[in-house]
Each structure stands twice: as structure tokens, then as C-alpha cells.
Amino acid sequence: MAGMFQFCKALEIIDLSNFNTINVKNMSFMFNKCDNIKYLNLNNFITMNCETNYMLSFENKHECLFITNNENLLKLYSISL
């Protein structure tokens, strides 16, 4: 899944809550340079086998509704509820 949506500048809304990520080892740069994302649903993302922790990288700071029930993602990106 590394770089899966990289440079998708038109991407604004994405719901990946139904993705099966249990065996994914690399999610690096998955949303790199996706600077227009307004809604990102990563509920049910399982990252325990993932060896990378830099999946989210936005060029410009902007508001984005980030949804997850994965405590590891919340800690990695300093997201508070």
C-alpha cells in the first residue's frame, strides 16, 4: 500500500474503512502530497504488522476530518479526540 494515493491532489474524500490491512507491512507515503483531503476514514485499519509510520504527509496544513479507531495511528500523528 506504499504510495497508493501519492500525489492524488484532487482527492478530497476517502473512506477506507472496509480495507483489510491485517497483512500490510508498508503504508509509507500512502497519502503523500494529497493536500486537498478533507475527510479521511481509516476506521478498522489494522497496523500491527506495518513496519512504517509515515503514512500521512500533507504539504500544506489544512483541516481534515480524520476518523480512526486505531490507537496507534492516533499516537503516531498526535491526534487528540
N, C-alpha and C positions, 0 to 999 in steps of 0.2 A: 504494500500500500504506500510505499515511499513515493513522494511526489505525485500522488494520484490526481490531485486537483491543482497542482502547482501552476501558477501564472494564469489561473482562471479568473481574470479580472472582472468579468461580467457576472460571476457567481454571487448571488445575494442571499439566497435561502437554500439551506441544505439540511435534510433530515436523514441521518444515517443510523437511526435508532434500531433498524432491523438488520444491520450488517452483523455478520458473525465474525468476530475478531479474535476469537479464543486462540488461534494458532498463529496470529500475525506477530512477526518478530521485528519488523521495521516499519514505522509510521513516519519516519523523518521527512520533513518538508511537505507533509501531506497537504497543508493549506498555505504553503509559502507564497507570498505575494498575492493572495486572494484578498485584496484590500477593500473590497466592497461587500463582504459578508456582513449581513445584518442579523441573521438567525442561523445558529449552528446547533443542531440537536445531536449530541453524542451519547444520549441515554443508552444504556446497555452495552457500551463499549467496554470490552474486557482487555486490559493492557498488561496483565500479569506476565505474559510471555514476551512482551515488547521490550526490546533492548535499547530503544532510543527514547528520548524525552523532549524532543524539539519539533513537535508536530505543528504547533501553531506559531506562525511568524507573520505578523502584519507589518507592512511598511509604514503605514500611517495609523496613528491611534484613532480609533473611531468606536462608536457604540456598537456592540454586538450582543444579542441575546444568546448566551451560551448555556445550553442545557445538558446536564450530565448527572448520573447517579454514581459515577466512579470517583471515589475519594482521592485516588492517586492523581487523576487529572486536575482536580481542584487544588491539590497541594503543589503540583508542578508549576501551575500557572498562577499561583497566588490569587485564586478566585475566592471571594468570600460570598456567602449567601446572606 
